[in-house]
């Protein structure tokens, strides 16, 4: 069981950290978000949040550069 499930303070810290990471993704990929239809931006952000999470990286770290492959796939969706 995750420690934050037992502590309001840890949950708030986790949520703050996730909010910072989300803001960073929005800044780093601002041009890519702007190029997407408005309805797809939230889906792209959710995919990037999941793909760049420590949990995803930890789970996939033994395969061939999964982070770059997943980010590239998410950003390429809908392009000719």
Backbone atoms as SQL, in Angstrom:
CREATE TABLE atoms (id INTEGER PRIMARY KEY, chain TEXT, resi INTEGER, resn TEXT, atom TEXT, x REAL, y REAL, z REAL);
INSERT INTO atoms VALUES
  (1, 'A', 1, 'UNK', 'N', 0.846, -1.171, 0.000),
  (2, 'A', 1, 'UNK', 'CA', 0.000, 0.000, 0.000),
  (3, 'A', 1, 'UNK', 'C', 0.897, 1.240, 0.000),
  (4, 'A', 2, 'UNK', 'N', 0.544, 2.210, -0.791),
  (5, 'A', 2, 'UNK', 'CA', 1.337, 3.438, -0.876),
  (6, 'A', 2, 'UNK', 'C', 1.194, 4.255, 0.411),
  (7, 'A', 3, 'UNK', 'N', 2.293, 4.860, 0.833),
  (8, 'A', 3, 'UNK', 'CA', 2.233, 5.670, 2.066),
  (9, 'A', 3, 'UNK', 'C', 1.237, 6.821, 1.993),
  (10, 'A', 4, 'UNK', 'N', 1.046, 7.417, 0.800),
  (11, 'A', 4, 'UNK', 'CA', 0.139, 8.568, 0.725),
  (12, 'A', 4, 'UNK', 'C', -1.314, 8.190, 0.979),
  (13, 'A', 5, 'UNK', 'N', -1.624, 6.916, 0.913),
  (14, 'A', 5, 'UNK', 'CA', -2.986, 6.493, 1.229),
  (15, 'A', 5, 'UNK', 'C', -3.265, 6.621, 2.726),
  (16, 'A', 6, 'UNK', 'N', -2.212, 6.734, 3.510),
  (17, 'A', 6, 'UNK', 'CA', -2.356, 6.819, 4.956),
  (18, 'A', 6, 'UNK', 'C', -2.209, 8.248, 5.495),
  (19, 'A', 7, 'UNK', 'N', -1.857, 9.194, 4.617),
  (20, 'A', 7, 'UNK', 'CA', -1.518, 10.522, 5.119),
  (21, 'A', 7, 'UNK', 'C', -2.048, 11.622, 4.196),
  (22, 'A', 8, 'UNK', 'N', -2.834, 12.531, 4.778),
  (23, 'A', 8, 'UNK', 'CA', -3.323, 13.677, 4.010),
  (24, 'A', 8, 'UNK', 'C', -2.162, 14.542, 3.527),
  (25, 'A', 9, 'UNK', 'N', -1.160, 14.732, 4.375),
  (26, 'A', 9, 'UNK', 'CA', -0.017, 15.563, 4.010),
  (27, 'A', 9, 'UNK', 'C', 0.746, 14.949, 2.827),
  (28, 'A', 10, 'UNK', 'N', 0.965, 13.650, 2.858),
  (29, 'A', 10, 'UNK', 'CA', 1.648, 12.993, 1.741),
  (30, 'A', 10, 'UNK', 'C', 0.819, 13.076, 0.460),
  (31, 'A', 11, 'UNK', 'N', -0.493, 12.967, 0.571),
  (32, 'A', 11, 'UNK', 'CA', -1.370, 13.096, -0.604),
  (33, 'A', 11, 'UNK', 'C', -1.254, 14.496, -1.196),
  (34, 'A', 12, 'UNK', 'N', -1.253, 15.508, -0.334),
  (35, 'A', 12, 'UNK', 'CA', -1.116, 16.887, -0.820),
  (36, 'A', 12, 'UNK', 'C', 0.230, 17.095, -1.502),
  (37, 'A', 13, 'UNK', 'N', 1.291, 16.541, -0.914),
  (38, 'A', 13, 'UNK', 'CA', 2.625, 16.656, -1.529),
  (39, 'A', 13, 'UNK', 'C', 2.654, 15.947, -2.878),
  (40, 'A', 14, 'UNK', 'N', 2.065, 14.761, -2.946),
  (41, 'A', 14, 'UNK', 'CA', 1.999, 14.030, -4.214),
  (42, 'A', 14, 'UNK', 'C', 1.234, 14.833, -5.250),
  (43, 'A', 15, 'UNK', 'N', 0.096, 15.368, -4.859),
  (44, 'A', 15, 'UNK', 'CA', -0.730, 16.133, -5.795),
  (45, 'A', 15, 'UNK', 'C', -0.010, 17.399, -6.270),
  (46, 'A', 16, 'UNK', 'N', 0.732, 18.025, -5.370),
  (47, 'A', 16, 'UNK', 'CA', 1.517, 19.208, -5.747),
  (48, 'A', 16, 'UNK', 'C', 2.595, 18.817, -6.756),
  (49, 'A', 17, 'UNK', 'N', 3.303, 17.741, -6.481),
  (50, 'A', 17, 'UNK', 'CA', 4.362, 17.279, -7.391),
  (51, 'A', 17, 'UNK', 'C', 3.786, 16.921, -8.757),
  (52, 'A', 18, 'UNK', 'N', 2.639, 16.266, -8.775),
  (53, 'A', 18, 'UNK', 'CA', 2.009, 15.919, -10.053),
  (54, 'A', 18, 'UNK', 'C', 1.557, 17.168, -10.803),
  (55, 'A', 19, 'UNK', 'N', 1.090, 18.165, -10.070),
  (56, 'A', 19, 'UNK', 'CA', 0.696, 19.425, -10.702),
  (57, 'A', 19, 'UNK', 'C', 1.883, 20.147, -11.324),
  (58, 'A', 20, 'UNK', 'N', 3.017, 20.121, -10.633),
  (59, 'A', 20, 'UNK', 'CA', 4.235, 20.736, -11.175),
  (60, 'A', 20, 'UNK', 'C', 4.670, 19.996, -12.431),
  (61, 'A', 21, 'UNK', 'N', 4.669, 18.675, -12.377),
  (62, 'A', 21, 'UNK', 'CA', 5.057, 17.880, -13.549),
  (63, 'A', 21, 'UNK', 'C', 4.117, 18.162, -14.725),
  (64, 'A', 22, 'UNK', 'N', 2.821, 18.264, -14.458),
  (65, 'A', 22, 'UNK', 'CA', 1.835, 18.558, -15.507),
  (66, 'A', 22, 'UNK', 'C', 2.126, 19.926, -16.131),
  (67, 'A', 23, 'UNK', 'N', 2.408, 20.908, -15.300),
  (68, 'A', 23, 'UNK', 'CA', 2.727, 22.247, -15.810),
  (69, 'A', 23, 'UNK', 'C', 3.989, 22.222, -16.673),
  (70, 'A', 24, 'UNK', 'N', 4.967, 21.453, -16.244),
  (71, 'A', 24, 'UNK', 'CA', 6.197, 21.347, -17.026),
  (72, 'A', 24, 'UNK', 'C', 5.931, 20.698, -18.383),
  (73, 'A', 25, 'UNK', 'N', 5.109, 19.662, -18.401),
  (74, 'A', 25, 'UNK', 'CA', 4.762, 19.021, -19.678),
  (75, 'A', 25, 'UNK', 'C', 4.043, 20.006, -20.591),
  (76, 'A', 26, 'UNK', 'N', 3.124, 20.779, -20.018),
  (77, 'A', 26, 'UNK', 'CA', 2.393, 21.757, -20.828),
  (78, 'A', 26, 'UNK', 'C', 3.344, 22.800, -21.408),
  (79, 'A', 27, 'UNK', 'N', 4.366, 23.174, -20.651),
  (80, 'A', 27, 'UNK', 'CA', 5.330, 24.169, -21.137),
  (81, 'A', 27, 'UNK', 'C', 6.264, 23.566, -22.188),
  (82, 'A', 28, 'UNK', 'N', 6.786, 22.398, -21.910),
  (83, 'A', 28, 'UNK', 'CA', 7.739, 21.766, -22.831),
  (84, 'A', 28, 'UNK', 'C', 7.085, 21.431, -24.165),
  (85, 'A', 29, 'UNK', 'N', 5.848, 20.958, -24.122),
  (86, 'A', 29, 'UNK', 'CA', 5.156, 20.542, -25.340),
  (87, 'A', 29, 'UNK', 'C', 4.092, 21.543, -25.782),
  (88, 'A', 30, 'UNK', 'N', 4.293, 22.810, -25.457),
  (89, 'A', 30, 'UNK', 'CA', 3.303, 23.839, -25.782),
  (90, 'A', 30, 'UNK', 'C', 2.988, 23.886, -27.277),
  (91, 'A', 31, 'UNK', 'N', 3.993, 23.813, -28.111),
  (92, 'A', 31, 'UNK', 'CA', 3.763, 23.868, -29.564),
  (93, 'A', 31, 'UNK', 'C', 2.963, 22.660, -30.036),
  (94, 'A', 32, 'UNK', 'N', 3.273, 21.499, -29.483),
  (95, 'A', 32, 'UNK', 'CA', 2.548, 20.281, -29.872),
  (96, 'A', 32, 'UNK', 'C', 1.096, 20.330, -29.403),
  (97, 'A', 33, 'UNK', 'N', 0.870, 20.855, -28.200),
  (98, 'A', 33, 'UNK', 'CA', -0.508, 21.003, -27.717),
  (99, 'A', 33, 'UNK', 'C', -1.284, 21.988, -28.587),
  (100, 'A', 34, 'UNK', 'N', -0.639, 23.087, -28.938),
  (101, 'A', 34, 'UNK', 'CA', -1.302, 24.115, -29.750),
  (102, 'A', 34, 'UNK', 'C', -1.692, 23.576, -31.119),
  (103, 'A', 35, 'UNK', 'N', -0.943, 22.613, -31.627),
  (104, 'A', 35, 'UNK', 'CA', -1.224, 22.056, -32.951),
  (105, 'A', 35, 'UNK', 'C', -2.370, 21.040, -32.938),
  (106, 'A', 36, 'UNK', 'N', -2.842, 20.672, -31.745),
  (107, 'A', 36, 'UNK', 'CA', -3.900, 19.671, -31.613),
  (108, 'A', 36, 'UNK', 'C', -5.265, 20.337, -31.531),
  (109, 'A', 37, 'UNK', 'N', -6.305, 19.643, -31.999),
  (110, 'A', 37, 'UNK', 'CA', -7.655, 20.153, -31.769),
  (111, 'A', 37, 'UNK', 'C', -7.892, 20.236, -30.252),
  (112, 'A', 38, 'UNK', 'N', -8.657, 21.223, -29.824),
  (113, 'A', 38, 'UNK', 'CA', -8.856, 21.455, -28.390),
  (114, 'A', 38, 'UNK', 'C', -9.324, 20.202, -27.652),
  (115, 'A', 39, 'UNK', 'N', -10.207, 19.428, -28.245),
  (116, 'A', 39, 'UNK', 'CA', -10.730, 18.235, -27.596),
  (117, 'A', 39, 'UNK', 'C', -9.700, 17.138, -27.402),
  (118, 'A', 40, 'UNK', 'N', -8.617, 17.181, -28.125),
  (119, 'A', 40, 'UNK', 'CA', -7.581, 16.145, -28.020),
  (120, 'A', 40, 'UNK', 'C', -6.473, 16.533, -27.045),
  (121, 'A', 41, 'UNK', 'N', -6.383, 17.780, -26.663),
  (122, 'A', 41, 'UNK', 'CA', -5.289, 18.249, -25.809),
  (123, 'A', 41, 'UNK', 'C', -5.288, 17.554, -24.444),
  (124, 'A', 42, 'UNK', 'N', -6.444, 17.402, -23.840),
  (125, 'A', 42, 'UNK', 'CA', -6.523, 16.748, -22.530),
  (126, 'A', 42, 'UNK', 'C', -6.093, 15.287, -22.627),
  (127, 'A', 43, 'UNK', 'N', -6.480, 14.621, -23.708),
  (128, 'A', 43, 'UNK', 'CA', -6.083, 13.225, -23.909),
  (129, 'A', 43, 'UNK', 'C', -4.572, 13.131, -24.098),
  (130, 'A', 44, 'UNK', 'N', -4.005, 14.044, -24.881),
  (131, 'A', 44, 'UNK', 'CA', -2.564, 14.056, -25.091),
  (132, 'A', 44, 'UNK', 'C', -1.835, 14.325, -23.773),
  (133, 'A', 45, 'UNK', 'N', -2.309, 15.273, -22.985),
  (134, 'A', 45, 'UNK', 'CA', -1.679, 15.562, -21.702),
  (135, 'A', 45, 'UNK', 'C', -1.743, 14.350, -20.775),
  (136, 'A', 46, 'UNK', 'N', -2.872, 13.693, -20.719),
  (137, 'A', 46, 'UNK', 'CA', -3.009, 12.499, -19.870),
  (138, 'A', 46, 'UNK', 'C', -2.049, 11.405, -20.326),
  (139, 'A', 47, 'UNK', 'N', -1.932, 11.229, -21.630),
  (140, 'A', 47, 'UNK', 'CA', -1.005, 10.226, -22.153),
  (141, 'A', 47, 'UNK', 'C', 0.437, 10.561, -21.823),
  (142, 'A', 48, 'UNK', 'N', 0.801, 11.833, -21.960),
  (143, 'A', 48, 'UNK', 'CA', 2.164, 12.243, -21.635),
  (144, 'A', 48, 'UNK', 'C', 2.437, 12.138, -20.135),
  (145, 'A', 49, 'UNK', 'N', 1.452, 12.473, -19.311),
  (146, 'A', 49, 'UNK', 'CA', 1.628, 12.336, -17.856),
  (147, 'A', 49, 'UNK', 'C', 1.902, 10.885, -17.490),
  (148, 'A', 50, 'UNK', 'N', 1.135, 9.990, -18.070),
  (149, 'A', 50, 'UNK', 'CA', 1.307, 8.570, -17.780),
  (150, 'A', 50, 'UNK', 'C', 2.634, 8.071, -18.312),
  (151, 'A', 51, 'UNK', 'N', 2.935, 8.421, -19.553),
  (152, 'A', 51, 'UNK', 'CA', 4.150, 7.952, -20.209),
  (153, 'A', 51, 'UNK', 'C', 5.408, 8.425, -19.494),
  (154, 'A', 52, 'UNK', 'N', 5.402, 9.645, -18.991),
  (155, 'A', 52, 'UNK', 'CA', 6.600, 10.192, -18.363),
  (156, 'A', 52, 'UNK', 'C', 6.641, 9.976, -16.852),
  (157, 'A', 53, 'UNK', 'N', 5.667, 9.274, -16.315),
  (158, 'A', 53, 'UNK', 'CA', 5.647, 9.033, -14.876),
  (159, 'A', 53, 'UNK', 'C', 6.770, 8.081, -14.466),
  (160, 'A', 54, 'UNK', 'N', 7.197, 8.237, -13.226),
  (161, 'A', 54, 'UNK', 'CA', 8.232, 7.352, -12.709),
  (162, 'A', 54, 'UNK', 'C', 7.753, 5.905, -12.753),
  (163, 'A', 55, 'UNK', 'N', 6.484, 5.679, -12.455),
  (164, 'A', 55, 'UNK', 'CA', 5.969, 4.305, -12.440),
  (165, 'A', 55, 'UNK', 'C', 6.081, 3.656, -13.809),
  (166, 'A', 56, 'UNK', 'N', 5.706, 4.395, -14.844),
  (167, 'A', 56, 'UNK', 'CA', 5.803, 3.841, -16.201),
  (168, 'A', 56, 'UNK', 'C', 7.259, 3.582, -16.560),
  (169, 'A', 57, 'UNK', 'N', 8.109, 4.551, -16.258),
  (170, 'A', 57, 'UNK', 'CA', 9.526, 4.381, -16.568),
  (171, 'A', 57, 'UNK', 'C', 10.099, 3.189, -15.817),
  (172, 'A', 58, 'UNK', 'N', 9.811, 3.067, -14.548),
  (173, 'A', 58, 'UNK', 'CA', 10.328, 1.957, -13.748),
  (174, 'A', 58, 'UNK', 'C', 9.867, 0.616, -14.324),
  (175, 'A', 59, 'UNK', 'N', 8.622, 0.543, -14.711),
  (176, 'A', 59, 'UNK', 'CA', 8.066, -0.699, -15.248),
  (177, 'A', 59, 'UNK', 'C', 8.697, -1.075, -16.588),
  (178, 'A', 60, 'UNK', 'N', 8.979, -0.091, -17.400),
  (179, 'A', 60, 'UNK', 'CA', 9.446, -0.354, -18.760),
  (180, 'A', 60, 'UNK', 'C', 10.944, -0.132, -18.980),
  (181, 'A', 61, 'UNK', 'N', 11.676, 0.133, -17.934),
  (182, 'A', 61, 'UNK', 'CA', 13.057, 0.580, -18.103),
  (183, 'A', 61, 'UNK', 'C', 13.986, -0.433, -18.758),
  (184, 'A', 62, 'UNK', 'N', 13.606, -1.684, -18.808),
  (185, 'A', 62, 'UNK', 'CA', 14.484, -2.681, -19.389),
  (186, 'A', 62, 'UNK', 'C', 14.224, -2.922, -20.876),
  (187, 'A', 63, 'UNK', 'N', 13.288, -2.193, -21.460),
  (188, 'A', 63, 'UNK', 'CA', 13.064, -2.323, -22.893),
  (189, 'A', 63, 'UNK', 'C', 13.806, -1.222, -23.621),
  (190, 'A', 64, 'UNK', 'N', 13.814, -1.269, -24.929),
  (191, 'A', 64, 'UNK', 'CA', 14.588, -0.327, -25.740),
  (192, 'A', 64, 'UNK', 'C', 13.965, 1.060, -25.727),
  (193, 'A', 65, 'UNK', 'N', 14.477, 1.954, -24.930),
  (194, 'A', 65, 'UNK', 'CA', 14.091, 3.356, -24.840),
  (195, 'A', 65, 'UNK', 'C', 12.576, 3.577, -24.931),
  (196, 'A', 66, 'UNK', 'N', 11.801, 2.969, -24.040),
  (197, 'A', 66, 'UNK', 'CA', 10.346, 3.055, -24.142),
  (198, 'A', 66, 'UNK', 'C', 9.801, 4.470, -23.982),
  (199, 'A', 67, 'UNK', 'N', 10.437, 5.279, -23.158),
  (200, 'A', 67, 'UNK', 'CA', 9.934, 6.625, -22.921),
  (201, 'A', 67, 'UNK', 'C', 9.913, 7.417, -24.220),
  (202, 'A', 68, 'UNK', 'N', 11.020, 7.433, -24.940),
  (203, 'A', 68, 'UNK', 'CA', 11.087, 8.188, -26.196),
  (204, 'A', 68, 'UNK', 'C', 10.106, 7.628, -27.219),
  (205, 'A', 69, 'UNK', 'N', 9.993, 6.312, -27.285),
  (206, 'A', 69, 'UNK', 'CA', 9.071, 5.698, -28.250),
  (207, 'A', 69, 'UNK', 'C', 7.623, 6.070, -27.953),
  (208, 'A', 70, 'UNK', 'N', 7.234, 6.055, -26.674),
  (209, 'A', 70, 'UNK', 'CA', 5.852, 6.384, -26.323),
  (210, 'A', 70, 'UNK', 'C', 5.559, 7.861, -26.544),
  (211, 'A', 71, 'UNK', 'N', 6.501, 8.733, -26.195),
  (212, 'A', 71, 'UNK', 'CA', 6.288, 10.161, -26.406),
  (213, 'A', 71, 'UNK', 'C', 6.163, 10.449, -27.899),
  (214, 'A', 72, 'UNK', 'N', 7.052, 9.869, -28.679),
  (215, 'A', 72, 'UNK', 'CA', 6.990, 10.076, -30.125),
  (216, 'A', 72, 'UNK', 'C', 5.658, 9.584, -30.695),
  (217, 'A', 73, 'UNK', 'N', 5.198, 8.434, -30.247),
  (218, 'A', 73, 'UNK', 'CA', 3.921, 7.904, -30.725),
  (219, 'A', 73, 'UNK', 'C', 2.755, 8.805, -30.349),
  (220, 'A', 74, 'UNK', 'N', 2.743, 9.309, -29.118),
  (221, 'A', 74, 'UNK', 'CA', 1.668, 10.198, -28.690),
  (222, 'A', 74, 'UNK', 'C', 1.648, 11.470, -29.499),
  (223, 'A', 75, 'UNK', 'N', 2.811, 12.044, -29.750),
  (224, 'A', 75, 'UNK', 'CA', 2.880, 13.311, -30.476),
  (225, 'A', 75, 'UNK', 'C', 2.628, 13.119, -31.972),
  (226, 'A', 76, 'UNK', 'N', 2.887, 11.951, -32.508),
  (227, 'A', 76, 'UNK', 'CA', 2.723, 11.699, -33.940),
  (228, 'A', 76, 'UNK', 'C', 1.281, 11.390, -34.312),
  (229, 'A', 77, 'UNK', 'N', 0.459, 11.018, -33.358),
  (230, 'A', 77, 'UNK', 'CA', -0.920, 10.634, -33.627),
  (231, 'A', 77, 'UNK', 'C', -1.650, 11.792, -34.329),
  (232, 'A', 78, 'UNK', 'N', -2.280, 11.462, -35.436),
  (233, 'A', 78, 'UNK', 'CA', -3.039, 12.470, -36.154),
  (234, 'A', 78, 'UNK', 'C', -2.227, 13.222, -37.178),
  (235, 'A', 79, 'UNK', 'N', -0.942, 12.957, -37.264),
  (236, 'A', 79, 'UNK', 'CA', -0.119, 13.619, -38.272),
  (237, 'A', 79, 'UNK', 'C', -0.101, 12.793, -39.548),
  (238, 'A', 80, 'UNK', 'N', 0.061, 13.440, -40.688),
  (239, 'A', 80, 'UNK', 'CA', 0.135, 12.685, -41.956),
  (240, 'A', 80, 'UNK', 'C', 1.367, 11.833, -42.034);
